[in-house]
Amino acid sequence: MGYAVRDYVAGDEPSWLRCRVVSSLGTAFHDDVVAAKPAVSGAELVAVDGDVVVGILDLAVDGGLATIETIAVHPDHQHRGIGGALLSRARARATALGATTLDAWTRDNPLTLRWYRAMGFAESDHQPHVIAERRASPDESPRAAVARPGPRSAKAFRRADRADEARLRRESARAPVCRRFAMALRGELAGRGDDVDHRAVAQDGHRQR
């Protein structure tokens, strides 16, 4: 089947989100997940195969500068020229909106860097990002959280005590509660839940979402 490039519409959001998540796996943006499509000021473009979003490009325009905020092609639909078609439409839209420069920021990924260069972009700046995780080293996250000259915090994930919950909710737009669930594997409660209709539970959970 072929594909078509058009403007994003609200009904595309579920497919748009799936495309963005799946296409980021295996890249340096694998942890950059959003639950709702961010709004942008310039253009919201999608490539669709039938009713399925297989490519996305969001463009923010600020005066003479147009910035690609998101660009991705679903892995099952890559190497079909979709990225180039989205970029061509975005360049035309940016020009029409008065932009004189089109740029994008991307993390290290050899294929992505090669694509940008092949499309005519030239690297003009760079900035290191520090992503600290306990999985890499137990003391990496605490060391990264200590204020020091140079790096500036753009995003943080911190664990807190229950006593701080009310204050954190007042101070932060996002302060979800992480809840522990456990079950006994031996003893009186072991096996409880084995008689549950898991298909019905899954369907009910899907309806609630």
Salt bridges, closest charged atoms under 4 A:
ASP7 OD1 - ARG93 NH2 3.08
ASP12 OD2 - ARG6 NH1 2.75
ASP31 OD1 - ARG107 NH1 3.70
ASP32 OD2 - ARG20 NH2 3.21
GLU44 OE2 - LYS37 NZ 2.66
ASP49 OD2 - HIS77 ND1 3.80
ASP49 OD2 - ARG80 NH1 3.28
ASP58 OD2 - LYS37 NZ 2.75
ASP76 OD2 - HIS74 ND1 3.90
GLU123 OE1 - ARG117 NH2 3.53
GLU133 OE2 - ARG135 NH2 2.70
ASP139 OD2 - ARG143 NE 3.32
ASP164 OD1 - ARG167 NH2 3.76
GLU165 OE2 - ARG169 NE 3.23
GLU171 OE1 - ARG167 NH1 3.05
ASP204 OD1 - ARG207 NH2 3.66
